[in-house]
């Protein structure tokens, strides 16, 4: 099966975005994929904000992207765009870090007014990084994600069904995209 890098672009330790991603990771793992979680908030700020390409955490993140067959990118939406911490990481990756990869963009937010952030803010960046195939993403309202005391997540039924379909389409697409050599 495929190796999937699941990237949470949330700066918050109590993020609904990160918890939703980890919930979806379980579905991908149940399909036989090797899922590697990456919470961008754990990358040292001095490496991200100082654009330190040689920092061990940036080198490791770059290697994780290179190793992955597919990438799930999840972000909260702030002011109609993806998070700044995610932007900082994407800026430090090689220009074509997504070459040959299938990508699933996901976003969370408090209002449907932000739903277009996936297509008008995040998708162009992922495309510019050489993604072989960007599957249709999904925007989830914060109110549809409930975090229980034990940290587990419950997703509103209609949203859960839609997310299952999106994740299953991503999983199926991982098998259809030929692996290409990374651009230099």
C-alpha positions in Angstrom: 0.0 0.0 0.0 0.9 3.7 -0.1 2.7 5.9 2.4 0.6 8.9 3.3 1.9 12.0 5.0 -0.9 13.6 7.0 0.0 17.3 7.6 -1.9 19.4 10.2 -1.3 23.1 9.5 -2.9 24.2 12.7 -0.8 26.3 15.2 -3.0 25.1 18.1 -2.4 22.2 20.4 -6.1 21.7 20.9 -6.9 22.0 17.2 -10.0 20.5 15.8 -8.2 20.4 12.5 -5.4 18.2 13.8 -7.9 15.9 15.6 -10.0 15.5 12.5 -6.9 14.6 10.5 -5.9 12.0 13.1 -9.4 10.6 13.0 -9.2 10.4 9.2 -5.8 8.8 9.4 -7.4 5.9 11.1 -9.6 5.3 8.0 -6.6 5.4 5.7 -4.6 3.0 8.0 -7.6 0.6 8.0 -7.3 0.6 4.2 -3.7 -0.6 4.6 -1.9 2.6 4.1 1.1 3.6 6.2 0.1 7.0 7.6 2.7 9.3 9.1 1.3 12.3 11.0 3.1 15.7 10.9 1.8 18.5 13.1 3.5 21.7 11.7 3.1 23.4 15.1 5.8 21.0 16.5 8.4 22.3 14.0 10.5 24.9 15.9 9.3 28.5 15.2 12.9 29.7 14.8 13.4 27.2 11.9 10.1 28.2 10.2 10.3 31.9 10.7 14.1 32.1 10.2 13.8 30.1 6.9 16.5 27.7 8.2 16.5 25.1 5.4 19.3 23.2 7.3 17.5 22.9 10.6 17.1 19.2 11.5 13.3 19.6 11.8 13.0 21.1 8.3 15.3 18.5 6.9 13.2 15.8 8.5 9.9 17.3 7.2 11.4 17.5 3.7 12.4 13.9 3.9 8.9 12.9 5.0 7.4 14.7 2.0 9.9 13.0 -0.3 9.0 9.6 1.1 5.3 9.9 0.8 3.2 8.7 -2.1 0.3 10.9 -1.0 -0.2 13.9 1.2 -3.2 15.0 3.2 -3.0 18.7 4.0 -5.3 20.0 6.7 -5.6 23.6 7.8 -7.9 25.8 9.7 -9.0 28.8 7.7 -8.0 32.2 9.0 -9.1 35.3 7.1 -10.1 33.3 4.0 -6.7 31.6 3.7 -4.8 28.6 5.1 -2.7 29.0 8.2 0.5 31.0 8.3 2.4 28.1 10.0 1.5 25.9 7.1 2.6 28.6 4.6 5.9 28.9 6.4 6.5 25.1 6.1 5.5 24.9 2.4 7.8 27.8 1.6 10.8 25.9 3.0 10.1 22.7 1.0 11.7 22.2 -2.4 9.8 23.9 -5.2 8.5 20.5 -6.5 8.2 18.7 -3.2 4.8 17.3 -4.4 5.9 15.9 -7.7 4.3 12.6 -8.5 2.1 12.7 -5.4 -1.6 12.6 -4.8 -2.8 15.3 -2.5 -6.0 15.7 -0.5 -6.6 19.3 0.8 -8.9 19.6 3.8 -9.9 22.7 5.8 -11.9 23.6 8.9 -13.5 26.9 9.8 -16.3 28.6 11.6 -18.3 29.7 8.7 -19.1 28.5 5.2 -17.8 31.9 4.0 -14.4 30.3 4.1 -15.2 27.3 2.0 -13.5 28.8 -1.1 -10.1 29.0 0.7 -9.4 25.4 -0.5 -9.7 26.3 -4.1 -8.5 29.8 -4.2 -5.7 29.8 -1.6 -4.4 26.3 -0.9 -5.0 24.4 -4.2 -2.9 26.8 -6.3 0.1 26.4 -4.0 -0.2 22.6 -4.0 -0.4 22.7 -7.8 2.7 24.9 -8.1 4.6 22.4 -6.0 4.1 19.8 -8.7 1.3 17.6 -7.3 0.4 14.9 -9.8 -3.2 14.8 -8.7 -5.1 17.0 -6.3 -8.3 15.2 -5.4 -11.4 17.2 -4.5 -11.0 18.5 -1.0 -13.5 19.1 1.8 -14.3 22.0 4.1 -15.7 21.1 7.5 -17.4 23.5 9.8 -16.0 23.6 13.4 -19.5 23.0 14.8 -19.5 19.6 13.0 -16.5 18.4 14.9 -16.9 17.4 18.6 -13.9 16.6 20.7 -14.6 14.3 23.6 -12.9 14.4 26.9 -10.6 11.5 26.0 -9.5 13.4 22.8 -11.4 11.3 20.4 -13.5 13.0 17.7 -17.2 12.7 16.7 -18.1 14.2 13.3 -21.7 15.2 12.5 -23.3 12.4 10.4 -23.7 14.2 7.1 -20.1 15.6 7.3 -18.7 12.2 8.4 -20.3 10.5 5.3 -18.9 13.2 3.0 -15.4 12.9 4.6 -15.5 9.1 4.3 -16.2 9.5 0.6 -13.5 12.1 0.1 -10.9 10.0 2.0 -11.9 6.8 0.1 -11.5 8.7 -3.3 -8.1 9.8 -2.1 -7.1 6.3 -1.1 -8.3 4.9 -4.5 -6.4 7.7 -6.4 -3.2 6.7 -4.6 -3.2 3.5 -6.7 -3.8 5.3 -10.0 -1.0 7.9 -10.0 2.3 6.7 -11.4 5.3 7.5 -9.2 7.4 10.1 -11.0 11.0 10.9 -10.2 11.3 14.1 -8.2 12.3 17.2 -10.1 15.7 18.5 -9.3 
